[in-house]
Amino acid sequence: MPTDTAIYVAKKILDGIKLSDFKFVDELEIEINENESVTLPFRYVIENNKLIINEKLVEYLRNRKEF
């Protein structure tokens, strides 16, 4: 898990949610453009059918000049 996801999960556990109640996805692929993508080899939370990820990270990856 990336640090922000680990903190999110830890906070939810402190709030009373069991670890077994979480849904996770491993190895997230983010499309950069129609020809390129980047794979993040980490575990992310899915909550209410929505991926919990920092949108600024996605924006940063899509706007990097190295791609």
N, CA, C and O atoms as a GROMACS GRO file, in nm:
protein
  268
    1MET      N    1   0.084  -0.118   0.000
    1MET     CA    2   0.000   0.000   0.000
    1MET      C    3   0.088   0.124   0.000
    1MET      O    4   0.189   0.128   0.070
    2PRO      N    5   0.050   0.224  -0.077
    2PRO     CA    6   0.120   0.351  -0.064
    2PRO      C    7   0.083   0.414   0.071
    2PRO      O    8  -0.017   0.377   0.133
    3THR      N    9   0.163   0.507   0.114
    3THR     CA   10   0.145   0.566   0.247
    3THR      C   11   0.007   0.627   0.266
    3THR      O   12  -0.055   0.607   0.371
    4ASP      N   13  -0.043   0.701   0.167
    4ASP     CA   14  -0.174   0.766   0.185
    4ASP      C   15  -0.286   0.663   0.199
    4ASP      O   16  -0.380   0.686   0.274
    5THR      N   17  -0.277   0.552   0.129
    5THR     CA   18  -0.377   0.447   0.140
    5THR      C   19  -0.366   0.378   0.276
    5THR      O   20  -0.468   0.348   0.338
    6ALA      N   21  -0.245   0.352   0.322
    6ALA     CA   22  -0.225   0.290   0.453
    6ALA      C   23  -0.282   0.377   0.565
    6ALA      O   24  -0.343   0.326   0.659
    7ILE      N   25  -0.262   0.507   0.555
    7ILE     CA   26  -0.316   0.599   0.655
    7ILE      C   27  -0.468   0.599   0.650
    7ILE      O   28  -0.534   0.599   0.754
    8TYR      N   29  -0.525   0.599   0.530
    8TYR     CA   30  -0.670   0.596   0.512
    8TYR      C   31  -0.728   0.471   0.578
    8TYR      O   32  -0.826   0.479   0.653
    9VAL      N   33  -0.667   0.356   0.551
    9VAL     CA   34  -0.715   0.229   0.608
    9VAL      C   35  -0.700   0.229   0.759
    9VAL      O   36  -0.791   0.187   0.831
   10ALA      N   37  -0.586   0.277   0.809
   10ALA     CA   38  -0.565   0.282   0.954
   10ALA      C   39  -0.670   0.369   1.023
   10ALA      O   40  -0.722   0.332   1.128
   11LYS      N   41  -0.700   0.483   0.964
   11LYS     CA   42  -0.802   0.573   1.020
   11LYS      C   43  -0.938   0.505   1.023
   11LYS      O   44  -1.010   0.515   1.122
   12LYS      N   45  -0.973   0.438   0.915
   12LYS     CA   46  -1.102   0.369   0.908
   12LYS      C   47  -1.110   0.257   1.012
   12LYS      O   48  -1.215   0.234   1.071
   13ILE      N   49  -0.998   0.186   1.033
   13ILE     CA   50  -0.994   0.080   1.134
   13ILE      C   51  -1.013   0.140   1.273
   13ILE      O   52  -1.085   0.085   1.356
   14LEU      N   53  -0.947   0.254   1.299
   14LEU     CA   54  -0.967   0.322   1.427
   14LEU      C   55  -1.111   0.367   1.446
   14LEU      O   56  -1.160   0.375   1.558
   15ASP      N   57  -1.180   0.395   1.334
   15ASP     CA   58  -1.321   0.435   1.339
   15ASP      C   59  -1.415   0.316   1.352
   15ASP      O   60  -1.536   0.333   1.360
   16GLY      N   61  -1.358   0.193   1.353
   16GLY     CA   62  -1.440   0.075   1.379
   16GLY      C   63  -1.464  -0.018   1.261
   16GLY      O   64  -1.534  -0.118   1.277
   17ILE      N   65  -1.410   0.012   1.144
   17ILE     CA   66  -1.429  -0.075   1.029
   17ILE      C   67  -1.325  -0.188   1.036
   17ILE      O   68  -1.207  -0.163   1.063
   18LYS      N   69  -1.370  -0.312   1.013
   18LYS     CA   70  -1.279  -0.426   1.016
   18LYS      C   71  -1.199  -0.432   0.887
   18LYS      O   72  -1.248  -0.396   0.780
   19LEU      N   73  -1.074  -0.476   0.898
   19LEU     CA   74  -0.990  -0.491   0.780
   19LEU      C   75  -1.055  -0.584   0.677
   19LEU      O   76  -1.042  -0.563   0.557
   20SER      N   77  -1.123  -0.685   0.724
   20SER     CA   78  -1.189  -0.780   0.634
   20SER      C   79  -1.305  -0.718   0.556
   20SER      O   80  -1.352  -0.776   0.459
   21ASP      N   81  -1.353  -0.600   0.599
   21ASP     CA   82  -1.463  -0.532   0.530
   21ASP      C   83  -1.416  -0.448   0.411
   21ASP      O   84  -1.498  -0.403   0.331
   22PHE      N   85  -1.286  -0.428   0.399
   22PHE     CA   86  -1.232  -0.348   0.289
   22PHE      C   87  -1.225  -0.430   0.161
   22PHE      O   88  -1.204  -0.551   0.164
   23LYS      N   89  -1.244  -0.362   0.049
   23LYS     CA   90  -1.220  -0.420  -0.083
   23LYS      C   91  -1.096  -0.353  -0.138
   23LYS      O   92  -1.080  -0.231  -0.129
   24PHE      N   93  -1.007  -0.434  -0.195
   24PHE     CA   94  -0.881  -0.382  -0.247
   24PHE      C   95  -0.863  -0.420  -0.393
   24PHE      O   96  -0.922  -0.516  -0.442
   25VAL      N   97  -0.782  -0.343  -0.462
   25VAL     CA   98  -0.737  -0.374  -0.596
   25VAL      C   99  -0.585  -0.364  -0.594
   25VAL      O  100  -0.528  -0.271  -0.537
   26ASP      N  101  -0.520  -0.460  -0.658
   26ASP     CA  102  -0.373  -0.461  -0.666
   26ASP      C  103  -0.331  -0.423  -0.807
   26ASP      O  104  -0.401  -0.451  -0.904
   27GLU      N  105  -0.216  -0.359  -0.817
   27GLU     CA  106  -0.159  -0.318  -0.946
   27GLU      C  107  -0.257  -0.236  -1.029
   27GLU      O  108  -0.323  -0.286  -1.120
   28LEU      N  109  -0.263  -0.112  -0.997
   28LEU     CA  110  -0.351  -0.017  -1.065
   28LEU      C  111  -0.283   0.035  -1.192
   28LEU      O  112  -0.167   0.075  -1.188
   29GLU      N  113  -0.354   0.035  -1.303
   29GLU     CA  114  -0.302   0.091  -1.428
   29GLU      C  115  -0.375   0.222  -1.457
   29GLU      O  116  -0.498   0.226  -1.461
   30ILE      N  117  -0.297   0.328  -1.477
   30ILE     CA  118  -0.353   0.460  -1.506
   30ILE      C  119  -0.317   0.497  -1.648
   30ILE      O  120  -0.200   0.496  -1.686
   31GLU      N  121  -0.417   0.529  -1.726
   31GLU     CA  122  -0.393   0.572  -1.864
   31GLU      C  123  -0.337   0.713  -1.864
   31GLU      O  124  -0.391   0.803  -1.798
   32ILE      N  125  -0.229   0.732  -1.937
   32ILE     CA  126  -0.167   0.863  -1.950
   32ILE      C  127  -0.224   0.933  -2.073
   32ILE      O  128  -0.260   1.050  -2.068
   33ASN      N  129  -0.231   0.860  -2.181
   33ASN     CA  130  -0.295   0.906  -2.303
   33ASN      C  131  -0.339   0.782  -2.380
   33ASN      O  132  -0.336   0.672  -2.324
   34GLU      N  133  -0.379   0.796  -2.504
   34GLU     CA  134  -0.432   0.680  -2.576
   34GLU      C  135  -0.326   0.575  -2.607
   34GLU      O  136  -0.361   0.462  -2.640
   35ASN      N  137  -0.198   0.609  -2.596
   35ASN     CA  138  -0.091   0.515  -2.628
   35ASN      C  139  -0.007   0.471  -2.508
   35ASN      O  140   0.071   0.376  -2.519
   36GLU      N  141  -0.022   0.538  -2.395
   36GLU     CA  142   0.065   0.511  -2.281
   36GLU      C  143  -0.016   0.496  -2.152
   36GLU      O  144  -0.123   0.553  -2.135
   37SER      N  145   0.041   0.416  -2.064
   37SER     CA  146  -0.016   0.402  -1.930
   37SER      C  147   0.098   0.375  -1.833
   37SER      O  148   0.210   0.344  -1.872
   38VAL      N  149   0.067   0.387  -1.706
   38VAL     CA  150   0.164   0.357  -1.601
   38VAL      C  151   0.096   0.262  -1.502
   38VAL      O  152  -0.020   0.280  -1.467
   39THR      N  153   0.172   0.162  -1.458
   39THR     CA  154   0.120   0.066  -1.362
   39THR      C  155   0.178   0.097  -1.225
   39THR      O  156   0.299   0.109  -1.208
   40LEU      N  157   0.090   0.111  -1.129
   40LEU     CA  158   0.130   0.135  -0.991
   40LEU      C  159   0.119   0.002  -0.917
   40LEU      O  160   0.008  -0.048  -0.897
   41PRO      N  161   0.231  -0.057  -0.876
   41PRO     CA  162   0.230  -0.191  -0.816
   41PRO      C  163   0.196  -0.191  -0.668
   41PRO      O  164   0.268  -0.248  -0.586
   42PHE      N  165   0.086  -0.126  -0.634
   42PHE     CA  166   0.047  -0.113  -0.494
   42PHE      C  167  -0.097  -0.156  -0.478
   42PHE      O  168  -0.168  -0.180  -0.576
   43ARG      N  169  -0.141  -0.165  -0.354
   43ARG     CA  170  -0.278  -0.201  -0.320
   43ARG      C  171  -0.356  -0.074  -0.289
   43ARG      O  172  -0.312   0.010  -0.211
   44TYR      N  173  -0.472  -0.061  -0.352
   44TYR     CA  174  -0.558   0.054  -0.329
   44TYR      C  175  -0.696   0.008  -0.282
   44TYR      O  176  -0.737  -0.105  -0.311
   45VAL      N  177  -0.766   0.094  -0.210
   45VAL     CA  178  -0.898   0.064  -0.156
   45VAL      C  179  -1.006   0.100  -0.258
   45VAL      O  180  -0.996   0.201  -0.328
   46ILE      N  181  -1.108   0.016  -0.264
   46ILE     CA  182  -1.228   0.047  -0.339
   46ILE      C  183  -1.340   0.062  -0.237
   46ILE      O  184  -1.367  -0.029  -0.158
   47GLU      N  185  -1.404   0.177  -0.239
   47GLU     CA  186  -1.512   0.204  -0.144
   47GLU      C  187  -1.632   0.258  -0.220
   47GLU      O  188  -1.620   0.354  -0.297
   48ASN      N  189  -1.746   0.197  -0.199
   48ASN     CA  190  -1.868   0.235  -0.271
   48ASN      C  191  -1.845   0.233  -0.423
   48ASN      O  192  -1.889   0.323  -0.495
   49ASN      N  193  -1.776   0.129  -0.471
   49ASN     CA  194  -1.744   0.110  -0.612
   49ASN      C  195  -1.659   0.223  -0.670
   49ASN      O  196  -1.659   0.245  -0.792
   50LYS      N  197  -1.587   0.293  -0.584
   50LYS     CA  198  -1.500   0.402  -0.629
   50LYS      C  199  -1.360   0.378  -0.575
   50LYS      O  200  -1.342   0.346  -0.458
   51LEU      N  201  -1.262   0.394  -0.661
   51LEU     CA  202  -1.123   0.381  -0.622
   51LEU      C  203  -1.082   0.499  -0.535
   51LEU      O  204  -1.108   0.614  -0.570
   52ILE      N  205  -1.019   0.470  -0.423
   52ILE     CA  206  -0.971   0.576  -0.334
   52ILE      C  207  -0.824   0.599  -0.368
   52ILE      O  208  -0.737   0.520  -0.331
   53ILE      N  209  -0.798   0.709  -0.438
   53ILE     CA  210  -0.662   0.746  -0.477
   53ILE      C  211  -0.655   0.898  -0.479
   53ILE      O  212  -0.753   0.966  -0.508
   54ASN      N  213  -0.540   0.949  -0.448
   54ASN     CA  214  -0.520   1.093  -0.449
   54ASN      C  215  -0.525   1.143  -0.594
   54ASN      O  216  -0.442   1.103  -0.676
   55GLU      N  217  -0.620   1.226  -0.625
   55GLU     CA  218  -0.636   1.277  -0.762
   55GLU      C  219  -0.517   1.361  -0.806
   55GLU      O  220  -0.488   1.370  -0.925
   56LYS      N  221  -0.448   1.422  -0.711
   56LYS     CA  222  -0.328   1.499  -0.748
   56LYS      C  223  -0.218   1.407  -0.799
   56LYS      O  224  -0.140   1.447  -0.885
   57LEU      N  225  -0.211   1.285  -0.748
   57LEU     CA  226  -0.114   1.188  -0.799
   57LEU      C  227  -0.147   1.152  -0.943
   57LEU      O  228  -0.058   1.147  -1.027
   58VAL      N  229  -0.272   1.126  -0.971
   58VAL     CA  230  -0.314   1.092  -1.107
   58VAL      C  231  -0.284   1.208  -1.201
   58VAL      O  232  -0.233   1.188  -1.311
   59GLU      N  233  -0.316   1.329  -1.159
   59GLU     CA  234  -0.289   1.448  -1.240
   59GLU      C  235  -0.139   1.464  -1.265
   59GLU      O  236  -0.098   1.494  -1.377
   60TYR      N  237  -0.059   1.443  -1.162
   60TYR     CA  238   0.086   1.453  -1.176
   60TYR      C  239   0.138   1.351  -1.278
   60TYR      O  240   0.217   1.385  -1.366
   61LEU      N  241   0.093   1.227  -1.266
   61LEU     CA  242   0.139   1.123  -1.359
   61LEU      C  243   0.100   1.155  -1.503
   61LEU      O  244   0.178   1.131  -1.595
   62ARG      N  245  -0.019   1.208  -1.522
   62ARG     CA  246  -0.065   1.239  -1.658
   62ARG      C  247   0.006   1.361  -1.717
   62ARG      O  248   0.015   1.374  -1.839
   63ASN      N  249   0.055   1.448  -1.632
   63ASN     CA  250   0.119   1.571  -1.683
   63ASN      C  251   0.270   1.566  -1.683
   63ASN      O  252   0.334   1.665  -1.720
   64ARG      N  253   0.330   1.455  -1.643
   64ARG     CA  254   0.476   1.443  -1.644
   64ARG      C  255   0.528   1.456  -1.786
   64ARG      O  256   0.465   1.408  -1.880
   65LYS      N  257   0.642   1.518  -1.799
   65LYS     CA  258   0.702   1.537  -1.931
   65LYS      C  259   0.779   1.415  -1.978
   65LYS      O  260   0.808   1.403  -2.097
   66GLU      N  261   0.814   1.324  -1.887
   66GLU     CA  262   0.895   1.208  -1.922
   66GLU      C  263   0.822   1.105  -2.007
   66GLU      O  264   0.886   1.022  -2.072
   67PHE      N  265   0.690   1.109  -2.008
   67PHE     CA  266   0.616   1.010  -2.085
   67PHE      C  267   0.613   1.044  -2.231
   67PHE      O  268   0.555   0.971  -2.311
   0.00000   0.00000   0.00000
